[in-house]
């Protein structure tokens, strides 16, 4: 019986998986905390790839001294880190510290996971490049051009769920 | 087999009194026509279902913007289930290739759904997880139906996913590698087939190479992997792994000799880096010991020259000129391909002789190109090279014919 119906179970699992993806996306709406971050200009030729816009944020880089851990871990790219964000006076969330272990945070702070890599800063080898996973914003075909003009200076609202999932809620020029 | 051809050929046999008319009929009856027909008609449904699938997907894609996310999700699920359901129906009705290709479309729709949902919801991939989930249904169908199409799909998804992970995220996905070994390797282990074991060996080597590249490990460790592959070909009990492990391991060793020869005899050898000998040498010694022990056990002591290609001559650059080490590699390759050729002659095996001839000619040409290029006028250089190669080839082919005639051809 199980052998005969095996394909149904397999298909059902796949459907559940797809629904899970969608569900986890929508559940962020209900449980997530919205934070506002600022974009920074991107090298224009990187900006547009077909039907998505590449976004870079204020929080995409942090000074190396904000890393609470062994800095040598960041020599190789892709080290998993926990970034603690905290709102500044204007209400934008900025990087407070970067940790290699999950830290405890206060109420007004938010933790995001990011892949970190040591990169060249303004004048020395002292910056961390952080990749969060919301650097791409998919748009309808051929509408990327308009966004491109504005992407230098936008407010992006991101919703962060307690379990770390996140989504872009809106882009405000 | 072509029946028409068989009948025609059979008439000749009857004329030569090898078989009688009745015997020909009996032989022909052994090979029913249906297999041939099945092949032609089996391709058509696959083609048809691929075309339909492309049509549906491009229709959805062109109207994608107007559909709400929930409707998109439901549409994708309906198509996926439709493919799986009809695939199952046709499989039950005995239409193996049609059913399989529909199931394949279902799996492809599943992967496409994950990608499309990701775009709809602006979920950015941060690793190769997508490919892990994508290959799971394919693994289920592979072990259930044992159809080779699933096998190829999994190979494509795991190795392709790894490539994607390396190029997009500069990280090696251990999960995909494990999945590859379990699904692809496990399947070959349970249901041996030469082609599949080659695919497994090549896929495994490719992933090891990717791992070494992305982790910035000295490339010579891949040379050691080649040796390990060769050694395991001696120890592995499963026959199906023996040939690909042996051949690919040898090829990696030979490729390194080839590359090192070029590197060391040319100008740019200054930045040549060696792997840490305190780690490298012990591993190499262990592998060497393992191969020698096995060779002795199997009484294959005669073939000790096979290990020549895996000796770490590159460490000699510490004590002598790189040019000399390069020449050592040229000599090694000459000796090695010579032995290979001699072995082929001794075994009277056509494929071994051909392999040996190719290797030998390759080494000759390479040595000639590298050494004679600088001090000969170019026209003479090419002329002489061509003539040299031609004479060598004629000599080797004649020798091959002599040998094979004496003993009669042996096919591997």
Interface residues (C-beta under 8 A of the other chain):
Chain A: X3 X6 X7 X10 X11 X14 X15 X17 X18 X19 X21 X22 X25 X51 X52 X76 X77 X78 X115 X131 X133 X134 X135 X136 X137 X138 X140 X141 X167 X168
Chain B: X65 X69 X70 X73 X76 X77 X80 X81 X84 X85 X88 X103 X106 X110 X113 X114 X117 X118 X119 X120 X121 X122 X123 X124 X125 X126 X133 X137 X140 X141 X144 X169 X170 X171 X216
